[in-house]
């Protein structure tokens, strides 16, 4: 395997900088979801305990907490078994969750997953150079 030091500088910059760019994309996309789609998500999950407890304050607690709320809702929809066991997600709400909103959350989850996987690869490349 060739060392990253032998790569073209632009290729090295693109490979090592992509996780940061994907992270910024995820932040921007999560802010879009929290500002435009959060009310629809709250309506779709109205029987779930998490929305019942935190629903009135969702989207009104600042920038960082809005990002965390979208991450929580994305996790609830993309990995539902754990949240159903915890009692945060109602199984009926999961079945009736709109397909369009689910697609938007899948995109958010995909950006995050690819960014994390790419970051691991970059760390391994830098560690074994």
N, C-alpha and C positions, 0 to 999 in steps of 0.2 A: 504494500500500500504506500502510495506517495505521501509525503508530508504536505501539510497545508502551506508550509513556507515556500514550496516550489510552485504553487498555483499562481496564476495571473492575479495581480492585486484587485482588479475589479471583480473577478469571480470570488475571491476570498471575502471581499466586502459584501457581496450579495449573499453568499452562503451564510456568513456569520451575522449579517444584519437582518435577514429575513424573519427570524423569530420576533425581534423587536417591532418590525413593521406589522407583522400579523397581530401582535399584542395591541398596537395602536388601532389597527382595523377593528379588533374585537371591542375595544373601548368605545370607538365611534359608533359601531353597530349596536352595542348595548345601550348607549345613550339614545340612539334613534328608537329602539324598542321601548325604552322607558318613557320617552316623551310622546310617542305616537300610538303604541299598541298596548300599553299597560292597562288602560281601562277595559279593553276587550278581553285581555287575559284575566283580569279580576272578575269580570262577568262570567267568563267560562268556568272559572274555578270557585264560584260563590259558595259551594257546599264544603269546600276544603277547610280544614282547621287553620292552616297558615293564613289564608286569605280572610277568614272570619276574624282572627285575632289582629292581624296587621293591616287589613284592607283599607281602613280609613286613612292611614298614614302612608300607604305605599305611594311612592313618587313625590312625596312632599318633605322628605327628610334630608335633602341635599344630594350632591353629585355622587359622592362615594357610596352612600347607602342605596342610591338608585341602581348603581352598577351591581351591588351585592344582591339586591332584590331580583334583578333580572337573572343573575347567576343562579339564585335559589330556584326561581320558577323554571329556568332551563333544566336544571338538575331534576326537578320534580317531574317534568314531562319526559326527559330523555332516559332517566333511570328510575322508573316509578316504583319498583318493588320495595326499595328501601323506605321511600317516603310513605307508601301505603302502610308498611309495617309500623313506622313511627306514628302514623295517624295524621300526618300533615296533608296528605292527598286523599281525596275521596275517589274510590274506583269509578263511580258513576261520572264524576267530572272528567276523569281521564278518558273514558269511552266517548263522551260527548264533546271533547275538546276539538275546536274547529281545525280542519286540515290546513288551512292557510296559515294560521298562527303556529301550528306545529312545524310547518315548513320553515318559517322564520326562526324558530327556536333551534331547528336542526342545523341551519346555517350558522347560527351563533355557536353551537356546540362543535361543529365541524372546524370552524376557524380556531377555536380554542384548542381542540385536540391536535390539529396539524401543527399549530404553533408550539405546543408543548413537546410533541414528538421531534420536531425539527430542532428545538433547543437541546434536547437530549443528544441528538446526533452531533450537533455542533460542539457540545461539551466533550463528547467522546473524541471527536477529531482533534480538538485542542489539547486534550489530556494525553493522547497518544502520539502527538507530533514529534 
